[in-house]
Amino acid sequence: MSEGTDKVPVLPDHVEGALEAPVIYFEGAPNLGVWQGVGRVTLEMLVFEPGIGTDPGPTHRKIVAHLRGPISAFGALRAAIEQMELAAAPAQGGEKPN
């Protein structure tokens, strides 16, 4: 093929499950590991229970998800997190974009 006829991959215009996929909110990742080639991360959040009057209620930890996948998938997740951190960093001499 000549340089002018190289095909550029086309992304599909629809991704299956985009509307049904859960949104997972988490505040920590207390456990992780690898077993039989599968990476494993437990995600958790803090739950604040209502108190009585002005007294704060009890707080406890709640597991919200267990991530499982091949190690290569966690490499892709790491790359996405690094991109997110770059996007959230303040511009040189400026403020954060959001």
N, C-alpha and C positions, 0 to 999 in steps of 0.2 A: 504494500500500500504506500502511496505517496503521502507526504505530510498533510496535504490538503484534504485527503479522504479518510483520515482516521476518525473512527466513530467515537463520540463522547457517550459514556453510559447515561441512560435516561432513567431517572427515578420514577417509580410509580406515583400516580397522582392520588392514590388512596392507600392508607395503611390500615390493615384490619385490626379492629379492637381499640382504636384510639379513643372512642367515646366511652367504652365500657371498662377500660383499664382503671384499677384503683389508684388513688393518690395516697402515698404513704408518707406520713409525717413522722419524723423520728428526731431524737435529740442525742442519741448515743449509740455506740456499737460495742457492747460490753464483751461479746464472745465472738471468736472467729477460729477458723481452722481449715484444714484440708483433709479429706478422707476419701480414699480410692479415686483421687484425681478431681474431686469435686470441691470447689471452694465453698465455704459456709460462713455467713456473717449473721448474727442476731442483732436486730434493731429494736431499740426501746425508746420510750418517752416517759416523762413524769406526769402523773395524774394528781391534780389538786382537788381534793374533796371539799365540799362546802363546810364551812364552820358554823358555829352557833354565835349569833350576834356579831360582834367585831372580832371574835377569836378566830384565827385561821384554822382551817380544817387540816386533817392529816394529809400527807403526801406519800405516794408510793410509786414504784416503777412498774411499767407495763410493757411487755413484749408486744410489738406491733407487727413484726414480720421476720421471717427467716429467709435470707437471700441464699440461693443455691445456684451454682453454675460452674461450667468449666473455667479453669484458670484463665484462659484466653478472654473470656467474657469479663472477668474482673480487671484485666488489662484495659479493655475498652471502657469500663466504668471509671478506672483511674484517669484515663485520658480525658473523659468528659468532666470529671471533677476538676482536673487541672485547668481546663478551658473555662469552667465556671469561676474558679478562683481568679484567673486573669481578667475575666470580664468584670468581676466585682472589685478589683483593685483600683485605687485612685489613679487617674492619669498623672503622669509626671508633672508636678507643679499645679495639680488641679484637685477637684473633689471627686468622690466616688460617682460613677455614672447614674446610679439609681438612688 
